[in-house]
Amino acid sequence: MVHRMNLENAIFRELDENDDLSAFRCSSEDLNDYFQNDVNKYNKEDMAKSYACFYNNKIVGFMSLSADTIRVKWMQANVIDGIRHNYPAIKIARLAVDINHEKNGIGSSLVYMAIGMANELSKIIGCRFVTVDSKKDSIGFYETLAFRKCLKQDKRHYTMMFLDLHIIKENLLREKTCSLSNFS
Ligand SMILES: CC(C)(COP(=O)(O)OP(=O)(O)OC[C@H]1O[C@@H](n2cnc3c(N)ncnc32)[C@H](O)[C@@H]1OP(=O)(O)O)[C@@H](O)C(=O)NCCC(=O)NCCS
């Protein structure tokens, strides 16, 4: 059963090793396995940092972020006049929403959080893109958030996608509705 929820009552924060992970279930067994068994190990090893959405004190979504680079030639033509072969990025390494809480805006809120954090990071170190290796079923989800598929794909089960922070900033400036710091 999918629960309708008011996202204003949700809390988004960094995952803590004392958080109870046991009740979370998404539709991907790989991601459930990672979340139950590996998420804290990745955190301790500085392989990824994870953030969760809490609703009624229960975890209903999470994402793990890592540093990444993206090759300019993998992107579609005219995306960027590359001054280097590789550009720095933040990668959404894992993202999942509890199966009973999908389609409530949690997944997109976590992606906005990643975009806001990439923007904050870009003020202190170079960071131009947000990347993701999308599962085939989730490509449409990332496309609703303006991610684009890379031209070159080298992974069998995933589709590499990217979002240019400069484009997002230009669009927000044009619309003058909010700034990226609203998302971090
Ligand atoms: C993909 C996933 C993270 C989406 O999370 P969610 O909280 O349900 O998504 P949202 O409610 O924020 O949806 C945002 C928009 O994307 C659309 N959308 C959601 N899932 C979609 C999908 N699989 N394909 C196409 N569009 C999708 C929604 O309809 C919504 O569109 P709208 O703004 O026009 O209403 C979630 O379904 C999930 O955890 N899936 C299993 C694990 C997975 O595939 N993770 C991604 C790994 S790369």
PDBQT file of the ligand as one rigid body, heavy atoms in Angstrom, charges set to zero:
ROOT
HETATM    1  C1  LIG A 201      13.335   5.663  -8.542  1.00  0.00    +0.000 C 
HETATM    2  C2  LIG A 201      12.880   6.118  -7.148  1.00  0.00    +0.000 C 
HETATM    3  C3  LIG A 201      14.101   6.564  -6.331  1.00  0.00    +0.000 C 
HETATM    4  C4  LIG A 201      11.897   7.305  -7.310  1.00  0.00    +0.000 C 
HETATM    5  O1  LIG A 201      11.580   7.817  -6.024  1.00  0.00    +0.000 OA
HETATM    6  P1  LIG A 201      10.130   8.483  -5.726  1.00  0.00    +0.000 P 
HETATM    7  O2  LIG A 201      10.175   9.093  -4.375  1.00  0.00    +0.000 OA
HETATM    8  O3  LIG A 201       9.076   7.489  -5.978  1.00  0.00    +0.000 OA
HETATM    9  O4  LIG A 201      10.082   9.592  -6.861  1.00  0.00    +0.000 OA
HETATM   10  P2  LIG A 201       9.320  11.019  -6.807  1.00  0.00    +0.000 P 
HETATM   11  O5  LIG A 201       8.021  10.843  -6.087  1.00  0.00    +0.000 OA
HETATM   12  O6  LIG A 201      10.246  12.048  -6.281  1.00  0.00    +0.000 OA
HETATM   13  O7  LIG A 201       9.043  11.244  -8.379  1.00  0.00    +0.000 OA
HETATM   14  C5  LIG A 201       9.445  12.396  -9.076  1.00  0.00    +0.000 C 
HETATM   15  C6  LIG A 201       8.885  12.326 -10.476  1.00  0.00    +0.000 C 
HETATM   16  O8  LIG A 201       9.464  11.195 -11.164  1.00  0.00    +0.000 OA
HETATM   17  C7  LIG A 201       8.444  10.318 -11.619  1.00  0.00    +0.000 C 
HETATM   18  N1  LIG A 201       8.935   8.966 -11.460  1.00  0.00    +0.000 N 
HETATM   19  C8  LIG A 201       9.160   8.301 -10.302  1.00  0.00    +0.000 A 
HETATM   20  N2  LIG A 201       9.675   7.081 -10.555  1.00  0.00    +0.000 NA
HETATM   21  C9  LIG A 201       9.754   6.981 -11.914  1.00  0.00    +0.000 A 
HETATM   22  C10 LIG A 201      10.221   5.967 -12.803  1.00  0.00    +0.000 A 
HETATM   23  N3  LIG A 201      10.699   4.802 -12.346  1.00  0.00    +0.000 N 
HETATM   24  N4  LIG A 201      10.190   6.225 -14.128  1.00  0.00    +0.000 NA
HETATM   25  C11 LIG A 201       9.712   7.398 -14.617  1.00  0.00    +0.000 A 
HETATM   26  N5  LIG A 201       9.269   8.415 -13.822  1.00  0.00    +0.000 NA
HETATM   27  C12 LIG A 201       9.296   8.193 -12.478  1.00  0.00    +0.000 A 
HETATM   28  C13 LIG A 201       7.249  10.594 -10.709  1.00  0.00    +0.000 C 
HETATM   29  O9  LIG A 201       6.034  10.229 -11.306  1.00  0.00    +0.000 OA
HETATM   30  C14 LIG A 201       7.371  12.082 -10.526  1.00  0.00    +0.000 C 
HETATM   31  O10 LIG A 201       6.892  12.775 -11.656  1.00  0.00    +0.000 OA
HETATM   32  P3  LIG A 201       5.979  14.101 -11.492  1.00  0.00    +0.000 P 
HETATM   33  O11 LIG A 201       6.861  15.114 -10.826  1.00  0.00    +0.000 OA
HETATM   34  O12 LIG A 201       5.619  14.440 -12.901  1.00  0.00    +0.000 OA
HETATM   35  O13 LIG A 201       4.833  13.679 -10.642  1.00  0.00    +0.000 OA
HETATM   36  C15 LIG A 201      12.118   4.987  -6.404  1.00  0.00    +0.000 C 
HETATM   37  O14 LIG A 201      11.062   4.531  -7.218  1.00  0.00    +0.000 OA
HETATM   38  C16 LIG A 201      12.988   3.783  -6.024  1.00  0.00    +0.000 C 
HETATM   39  O15 LIG A 201      13.551   3.768  -4.938  1.00  0.00    +0.000 OA
HETATM   40  N6  LIG A 201      13.072   2.776  -6.915  1.00  0.00    +0.000 N 
HETATM   41  C17 LIG A 201      13.817   1.547  -6.611  1.00  0.00    +0.000 C 
HETATM   42  C18 LIG A 201      15.296   1.775  -6.486  1.00  0.00    +0.000 C 
HETATM   43  C19 LIG A 201      15.867   2.504  -7.676  1.00  0.00    +0.000 C 
HETATM   44  O16 LIG A 201      15.586   2.184  -8.823  1.00  0.00    +0.000 OA
HETATM   45  N7  LIG A 201      16.707   3.510  -7.392  1.00  0.00    +0.000 N 
HETATM   46  C20 LIG A 201      17.395   4.283  -8.389  1.00  0.00    +0.000 C 
HETATM   47  C21 LIG A 201      18.709   3.619  -8.578  1.00  0.00    +0.000 C 
HETATM   48  S1  LIG A 201      19.633   4.401  -9.830  1.00  0.00    +0.000 SA
ENDROOT
TORSDOF 0
